[in-house]
Amino acid sequence: MAMQLSAGQTEGAEEIVAAVETRVCHLGRIQGRCLDLQRGIRKAKAQVELGLTRDVKYHKKGFDW
């Protein structure tokens, strides 16, 4: 994501552009981690549900709702 600077912009704008590009890169990493965590949570929930269904199947009296 390269941005072009016009002649009228200040020298500090280059630093700002670099900072924005760095943040975009970091944002991509954070989003990737978020997706990994969401997948892990879904998998853990599925395992818990599977374990509960097994327990209900074999220990019916233990689940008095």
VOGUVO-514746 format. One record per residue (C-alpha): y, z, x; chain. Coordinates in steps of 0.5 Angstrom, whole numbers, plus 500, padded with zeros to 3 digits. Layout:
// VOGUVO-514746
+-----+-----+-----+-----+
!  yy !  zz !  xx ! mol !
+-----+-----+-----+-----+
!   Y !   Z !   X !   A !
...
+-----+-----+-----+-----+
END
This chain:
// VOGUVO-514746
+-----+-----+-----+-----+
!  yy !  zz !  xx ! mol !
+-----+-----+-----+-----+
! 500 ! 500 ! 500 !   A !
! 505 ! 498 ! 505 !   A !
! 513 ! 498 ! 502 !   A !
! 518 ! 493 ! 505 !   A !
! 525 ! 496 ! 506 !   A !
! 531 ! 492 ! 505 !   A !
! 537 ! 492 ! 511 !   A !
! 541 ! 497 ! 507 !   A !
! 536 ! 502 ! 507 !   A !
! 537 ! 508 ! 511 !   A !
! 533 ! 510 ! 517 !   A !
! 530 ! 516 ! 514 !   A !
! 527 ! 511 ! 509 !   A !
! 521 ! 509 ! 513 !   A !
! 519 ! 516 ! 514 !   A !
! 519 ! 517 ! 506 !   A !
! 515 ! 511 ! 506 !   A !
! 510 ! 514 ! 511 !   A !
! 510 ! 520 ! 507 !   A !
! 508 ! 517 ! 500 !   A !
! 503 ! 513 ! 503 !   A !
! 500 ! 519 ! 506 !   A !
! 500 ! 523 ! 499 !   A !
! 497 ! 517 ! 496 !   A !
! 491 ! 517 ! 501 !   A !
! 490 ! 525 ! 500 !   A !
! 491 ! 524 ! 492 !   A !
! 485 ! 519 ! 493 !   A !
! 481 ! 524 ! 497 !   A !
! 482 ! 529 ! 492 !   A !
! 480 ! 525 ! 486 !   A !
! 474 ! 523 ! 489 !   A !
! 472 ! 530 ! 490 !   A !
! 474 ! 532 ! 483 !   A !
! 469 ! 527 ! 481 !   A !
! 464 ! 530 ! 485 !   A !
! 465 ! 536 ! 482 !   A !
! 465 ! 534 ! 475 !   A !
! 458 ! 530 ! 477 !   A !
! 455 ! 537 ! 480 !   A !
! 458 ! 541 ! 474 !   A !
! 454 ! 536 ! 469 !   A !
! 448 ! 536 ! 473 !   A !
! 448 ! 544 ! 473 !   A !
! 449 ! 544 ! 466 !   A !
! 443 ! 540 ! 464 !   A !
! 439 ! 544 ! 469 !   A !
! 441 ! 550 ! 465 !   A !
! 440 ! 547 ! 458 !   A !
! 433 ! 545 ! 461 !   A !
! 431 ! 552 ! 463 !   A !
! 433 ! 555 ! 456 !   A !
! 429 ! 550 ! 452 !   A !
! 423 ! 551 ! 457 !   A !
! 424 ! 559 ! 456 !   A !
! 425 ! 558 ! 448 !   A !
! 418 ! 554 ! 448 !   A !
! 414 ! 559 ! 452 !   A !
! 417 ! 565 ! 450 !   A !
! 419 ! 564 ! 442 !   A !
! 420 ! 572 ! 441 !   A !
! 425 ! 573 ! 447 !   A !
! 430 ! 569 ! 443 !   A !
! 432 ! 573 ! 437 !   A !
! 439 ! 570 ! 435 !   A !
+-----+-----+-----+-----+
END
